Amino acid sequence: MDLVLPCLNEAAALPWVLGRVPEGWRAVVVDNGSDDGSAEIAAAHGAHVVTESRRGFGAACHAGLEAATAEFIAFCDCDASLDPGLLPAFAARVSSGAADLVLGRRRPARGSWPLHARLGNAALAHSLRRRTGLPLHDLGPLRLARRTALRELGLTDRRSGYPLQMVVRAAEAGWRVEERDVPYLPRTGTSKVTGTWRGTWQAVHDMRRVLAAAGTEAR
């Protein structure tokens, strides 16, 4: 199992996140231009560190996908908002053949998810349900699939639309996609990209662009 952790200035969160990586899994930290020593901290905690100079959440995730070698690959935010220790249950669903892609449906703790970010996510999830017919309610970053199958989806987005494009193309390929509830914790990292109205607007814009490219108008 490989766990991809896209990272931009997450020095404060990395020790906890890497300490929660399940035993036997390899942490692949993709440094996306940090200037707080995140890469060095990750390496000191035993992670395999990859450098991706092109800025963007999708660019970092895809660099991790390219660097992965295991049969199964998972993705998780690196700001301590999600617990990678929950991933073995995701892996069990995919390895058993019950699902092809498992997503974490975030259940927010108090103070963990700004209202504007939550509303943006809900609107996009609604558009995704209309587009794919999948009964999904969250576009959260905690997810797991088989590496070779994921590569075959031919993901091209390198910004915030990457996780949405993954689900759209998985649905088009006939994948069985399911959600599992996961706690969403207050973030301790320093790169809170979607913690502002501007960051949320950019993420929503990127994802609407992905939906439009898939042949639908996101409303």
C-alpha positions as CSV (number, residue, x, y, z in Angstrom):
1,M,0.0,0.0,0.0
2,D,1.3,3.5,-0.9
3,L,-0.2,6.6,0.7
4,V,0.2,9.8,-1.2
5,L,0.3,13.0,0.9
6,P,0.4,16.2,-1.1
7,C,2.2,18.7,1.0
8,L,2.6,22.5,1.0
9,N,4.0,24.0,4.3
10,E,2.7,21.3,6.6
11,A,5.6,21.1,9.1
12,A,3.3,21.4,12.1
13,A,1.0,18.5,10.9
14,L,3.4,16.1,9.4
15,P,4.6,14.3,12.6
16,W,1.0,13.4,13.6
17,V,0.0,12.4,10.1
18,L,3.0,10.2,9.5
19,G,2.6,8.7,12.9
20,R,-0.9,7.5,11.9
21,V,0.2,5.8,8.7
22,P,-0.8,2.1,9.0
23,E,2.0,-0.4,9.6
24,G,3.4,-1.7,6.4
25,W,2.2,1.2,4.3
26,R,4.7,3.5,2.5
27,A,4.1,7.3,2.9
28,V,4.9,9.2,-0.2
29,V,5.0,12.9,0.7
30,V,4.9,15.2,-2.4
31,D,6.4,18.5,-1.5
32,N,4.8,21.2,-3.6
33,G,7.1,24.1,-2.9
34,S,7.2,24.2,0.9
35,D,9.5,26.7,2.6
36,D,9.0,25.6,6.2
37,G,11.2,22.5,6.2
38,S,8.3,20.1,5.4
39,A,10.3,17.9,3.1
40,E,13.1,17.5,5.7
41,I,10.6,16.7,8.5
42,A,8.9,14.1,6.2
43,A,12.2,12.4,5.4
44,A,13.2,12.4,9.1
45,H,9.9,10.5,9.9
46,G,10.6,7.8,7.3
47,A,8.5,9.1,4.3
48,H,9.6,8.8,0.7
49,V,9.7,12.4,-0.4
50,V,9.0,13.5,-4.0
51,T,9.4,17.1,-5.2
52,E,6.8,18.6,-7.6
53,S,7.7,22.1,-8.7
54,R,4.4,22.7,-10.6
55,R,2.0,24.2,-8.1
56,G,-1.4,22.7,-7.7
57,F,-3.2,20.1,-5.7
58,G,-3.7,17.9,-8.8
59,A,-0.1,18.3,-9.8
60,A,1.1,17.0,-6.3
61,C,-1.4,14.1,-6.3
62,H,-0.5,13.0,-9.8
63,A,3.3,13.2,-9.0
64,G,2.5,10.9,-6.1
65,L,0.6,8.5,-8.4
66,E,3.6,8.4,-10.7
67,A,6.0,7.7,-7.9
68,A,3.8,4.9,-6.4
69,T,4.7,1.3,-7.0
70,A,2.3,-0.6,-4.7
71,E,-0.8,-2.4,-6.0
72,F,-3.1,-0.1,-3.9
73,I,-2.7,3.6,-3.6
74,A,-4.5,6.0,-1.2
75,F,-4.6,9.8,-1.0
76,C,-4.9,11.9,2.1
77,D,-4.6,15.6,3.0
78,C,-1.4,16.4,4.9
79,D,-2.9,18.9,7.4
80,A,-4.0,16.5,10.1
81,S,-7.7,17.0,9.3
82,L,-8.0,13.3,8.3
83,D,-6.7,10.2,9.9
84,P,-4.8,7.8,7.6
85,G,-5.2,5.1,10.2
86,L,-8.7,4.6,8.8
87,L,-7.4,3.5,5.4
88,P,-7.1,-0.3,6.1
89,A,-10.9,-0.5,6.1
90,F,-10.9,1.2,2.6
91,A,-8.3,-1.2,1.4
92,A,-10.4,-4.2,2.5
93,R,-13.3,-3.1,0.4
94,V,-11.2,-2.7,-2.7
95,S,-9.1,-5.8,-2.2
96,S,-12.2,-7.9,-1.7
97,G,-13.7,-6.7,-4.9
98,A,-16.6,-5.0,-3.2
99,A,-15.6,-1.6,-4.5
100,D,-13.2,-0.1,-7.0
101,L,-12.8,3.3,-5.4
102,V,-13.6,4.2,-1.8
103,L,-14.0,7.8,-0.7
104,G,-14.1,9.3,2.8
105,R,-17.3,11.2,3.6
106,R,-16.3,13.8,6.0
107,R,-18.2,14.1,9.3
108,P,-16.9,17.5,10.7
109,A,-15.9,18.1,14.2
110,R,-16.7,21.5,15.7
111,G,-14.6,24.2,14.0
112,S,-13.1,21.9,11.3
113,W,-15.0,22.9,8.2
114,P,-15.8,26.6,7.4
115,L,-19.4,27.1,6.2
116,H,-18.4,28.5,2.8
117,A,-16.2,25.4,2.1
118,R,-19.0,23.1,3.2
119,L,-21.6,24.8,1.0
120,G,-19.2,24.7,-2.0
121,N,-18.6,21.0,-1.5
122,A,-22.4,20.3,-1.2
123,A,-23.1,22.1,-4.4
124,L,-20.4,20.3,-6.3
125,A,-21.5,16.9,-4.9
126,H,-25.0,17.6,-6.1
127,S,-23.7,18.3,-9.6
128,L,-21.7,15.2,-9.4
129,R,-24.7,13.1,-8.5
130,R,-26.6,14.5,-11.5
131,R,-23.7,13.9,-13.8
132,T,-22.8,10.3,-12.7
133,G,-25.8,8.9,-10.9
134,L,-23.5,8.0,-8.0
135,P,-25.0,8.5,-4.5
136,L,-22.1,10.6,-3.3
137,H,-22.2,13.5,-0.8
138,D,-18.6,14.5,-0.5
139,L,-15.6,15.2,-2.7
140,G,-13.2,14.7,0.2
141,P,-9.5,13.9,-0.4
142,L,-9.3,10.6,1.6
143,R,-9.6,7.8,-1.1
144,L,-8.2,4.5,-2.2
145,A,-8.1,2.5,-5.4
146,R,-5.9,0.1,-7.4
147,R,-2.9,2.0,-8.7
148,T,-2.9,0.5,-12.3
149,A,-6.6,1.1,-12.7
150,L,-6.3,4.6,-11.5
151,R,-3.5,5.3,-14.0
152,E,-5.6,4.0,-16.8
153,L,-8.2,6.7,-16.1
154,G,-5.8,9.2,-17.8
155,L,-6.3,12.0,-15.3
156,T,-5.3,15.4,-16.8
157,D,-6.4,18.0,-14.3
158,R,-3.5,19.4,-12.2
159,R,-5.4,21.9,-10.0
160,S,-8.3,21.5,-7.5
161,G,-10.4,19.6,-10.0
162,Y,-8.2,16.5,-9.8
163,P,-10.3,14.6,-7.2
164,L,-13.5,15.4,-9.1
165,Q,-12.1,14.3,-12.4
166,M,-11.1,11.0,-10.7
167,V,-14.6,10.3,-9.7
168,V,-16.2,11.3,-13.0
169,R,-13.9,9.1,-15.0
170,A,-14.2,6.2,-12.6
171,A,-18.0,6.4,-13.1
172,E,-17.6,6.6,-16.8
173,A,-15.4,3.5,-16.6
174,G,-18.1,1.6,-14.7
175,W,-16.3,1.5,-11.4
176,R,-18.1,0.7,-8.2
177,V,-17.6,3.8,-6.1
178,E,-18.7,4.0,-2.4
179,E,-18.4,6.3,0.6
180,R,-17.3,5.6,4.1
181,D,-17.9,8.1,7.0
182,V,-14.7,9.5,8.5
183,P,-14.2,12.2,11.2
184,Y,-13.0,15.5,9.9
185,L,-10.7,17.2,12.4
186,P,-9.6,20.8,12.9
187,R,-6.5,21.3,10.8
188,T,-3.1,21.9,12.3
189,G,-1.1,22.5,9.1
190,T,-0.3,25.9,7.8
191,S,-1.5,25.5,4.2
192,K,-5.2,26.0,4.6
193,V,-5.9,26.6,0.9
194,T,-9.7,26.1,1.2
195,G,-9.9,27.8,4.5
196,T,-10.7,31.1,2.8
197,W,-13.5,32.3,0.5
198,R,-10.9,32.9,-2.3
199,G,-9.5,29.4,-1.9
200,T,-13.0,27.8,-1.9
201,W,-14.0,29.9,-4.9
202,Q,-11.0,28.7,-6.9
203,A,-11.6,25.1,-6.0
204,V,-15.3,25.3,-7.0
205,H,-14.3,27.0,-10.2
206,D,-11.7,24.2,-11.0
207,M,-14.3,21.5,-10.3
208,R,-17.0,23.2,-12.4
209,R,-14.5,23.3,-15.2
210,V,-14.0,19.6,-14.9
211,L,-17.7,18.9,-15.0
212,A,-18.2,21.1,-18.0
213,A,-15.3,19.3,-19.8
214,A,-17.1,16.0,-19.0
215,G,-20.1,17.2,-21.1
216,T,-22.4,18.7,-18.5
217,E,-23.1,22.2,-17.1
218,A,-22.7,22.3,-13.3
219,R,-25.4,24.4,-11.8
